[in-house]
Amino acid sequence: GGAGVGYGGLSLGSLVVIVLLRTIASGLSGGRQASDLAVPTNALAALANLAPYMAHLHVHAAQRLVSLLQVLAKRHARLHARLSVSSPAAQAPLPLAAAATAVAQKGQDSAQEGGGVQP
């Protein structure tokens, strides 16, 4: 939840990003049928369309975005591992997982140092 999270200086753009990320995360939580994936899929498409215009995100929005990237990278890695077990030809490297891990580590290091995205 958002208990204890300060939203001072939250812009409308950051609020839209947070709402879209929460929608996507709720869709990824599992237990959904294929017909229920329309809303999170469309939210992900809207987020992708907004991506070129994102600047000066609130810290909370940026953290949630990195968290979503981590979740998607882990799912991608698990799927790739399952596929590589069943098909040895699918042993290609995982650039998405490596990139997500690097971004997440950099974000954690920056947050610990007091840096991060400006509100």
Secondary structure by P-SEA (a helix, b strand, c coil): cccccccccccaaaaaaaaaaaaaaaaaccccccccaaaaaaaaaaaaaaccccccccaaaaaaaaaaaaaaaaaaaaaaaaaaaaccccccccaaaaaaaaaaaaaaaaaaacccccc
